[in-house]
Structures are given as C-alpha cells and as structure tokens.
Amino acid sequence: TGSGLKCYVCEELLDSSCGATYNGTTLTDCGNLLPNRACVTITESISGFTSRLCGISGQCALTIGATYCQTCSVDGCNDSIPS
C-alpha cells in the first residue's frame, strides 16, 4: 500500500504556532483507511482557536460552531488560512 494524504495536524490551544499564519514543518500521513480523505482547517467561533487535522472532504458540513472551515486534498494544503 502507498502512503496516504499528508496534512498538518495541530491544535492552537496546545501549540500557539498553529494559528491562522501557520508554517509547520512536519506533515502527518493520514493513511488510506477513510475514503474521501482531506486535510481540514477549522477555526472555532467561541474560542477562536484553529485546528488542523486529517478528515474527510465533507467534514465542514458536519462542523458546528466554526467561523472558518476548509478542506483540501493536496499534501500540505492546510498550512495557512487565506487572508
């Protein structure tokens, strides 16, 4: 089996560098377990914290309480939030 999609994975609550202007250096292999894999970036409306994770392409439709949510499907595409 080949490697899966590679995404940045972090939580701003635990890592202050995970905010809107993130320039991470380590990509996480999301594996091949889920169909429609995607890199996800979410900013929560209450806390304002940003999270980056491995998810699925329809994840934003399932996300409640976010001021920003974007999915993408190219290695490393969930780095910085577009201004």
C-alpha positions as CSV (number, residue, x, y, z in Angstrom):
1,T,0.0,0.0,0.0
2,G,1.2,3.5,-0.8
3,S,1.2,6.4,1.6
4,G,-1.9,8.5,2.1
5,L,-2.6,12.2,2.0
6,K,-0.2,14.2,4.2
7,C,-1.7,17.0,6.3
8,Y,-0.6,19.3,9.0
9,V,-2.0,18.2,12.4
10,C,-2.0,20.6,15.3
11,E,-4.2,22.5,17.8
12,E,-3.7,26.1,18.6
13,L,-4.9,25.5,22.2
14,L,-1.8,23.3,22.7
15,D,0.6,24.9,20.2
16,S,0.5,28.7,19.7
17,S,2.1,28.4,16.3
18,C,-1.0,26.6,14.9
19,G,-2.9,29.9,14.4
20,A,-4.0,31.4,11.1
21,T,-0.5,32.0,9.9
22,Y,0.9,28.5,10.3
23,N,4.2,27.5,8.8
24,G,4.5,23.9,10.0
25,T,7.4,21.7,9.0
26,T,6.0,18.2,9.9
27,L,3.3,16.6,7.8
28,T,1.3,13.7,9.2
29,D,0.4,10.8,6.9
30,C,-3.4,10.4,7.1
31,G,-3.3,6.9,5.9
32,N,-5.6,5.2,3.5
33,L,-8.4,4.0,5.9
34,L,-11.0,6.6,5.0
35,P,-12.4,7.3,1.6
36,N,-12.6,11.0,0.5
37,R,-9.7,11.9,2.7
38,A,-8.9,15.6,3.2
39,C,-6.8,18.0,5.1
40,V,-9.0,20.1,7.3
41,T,-8.5,23.6,8.9
42,I,-11.1,24.7,11.4
43,T,-11.3,27.9,13.5
44,E,-13.8,27.7,16.4
45,S,-16.2,30.6,16.9
46,I,-16.2,30.6,20.7
47,S,-12.5,30.1,21.5
48,G,-11.1,31.5,18.2
49,F,-8.6,28.7,18.2
50,T,-7.5,27.0,15.0
51,S,-7.1,23.2,14.5
52,R,-5.6,21.4,11.6
53,L,-6.3,17.7,11.1
54,C,-6.8,14.7,8.8
55,G,-10.5,14.3,8.0
56,I,-13.0,13.8,5.2
57,S,-14.0,16.0,2.3
58,G,-17.5,16.7,3.7
59,Q,-16.3,17.5,7.2
60,C,-17.2,21.2,7.1
61,A,-20.8,20.3,6.5
62,L,-20.7,18.3,9.8
63,T,-18.9,21.0,11.8
64,I,-20.9,23.2,14.1
65,G,-19.6,26.4,15.7
66,A,-16.8,27.3,13.3
67,T,-16.1,30.7,11.9
68,Y,-13.8,29.1,9.3
69,C,-13.7,25.6,7.9
70,Q,-11.9,24.4,4.8
71,T,-11.0,21.0,3.3
72,C,-8.4,20.3,0.7
73,S,-6.8,17.3,-0.9
74,V,-3.2,18.0,-1.7
75,D,-0.3,17.2,0.6
76,G,0.3,20.1,3.0
77,C,-2.6,22.2,1.7
78,N,-3.9,23.1,5.2
79,D,-1.0,25.3,6.2
80,S,-2.1,29.0,6.4
81,I,-5.6,30.4,6.3
82,P,-6.1,32.6,3.2
83,S,-6.5,36.3,4.1
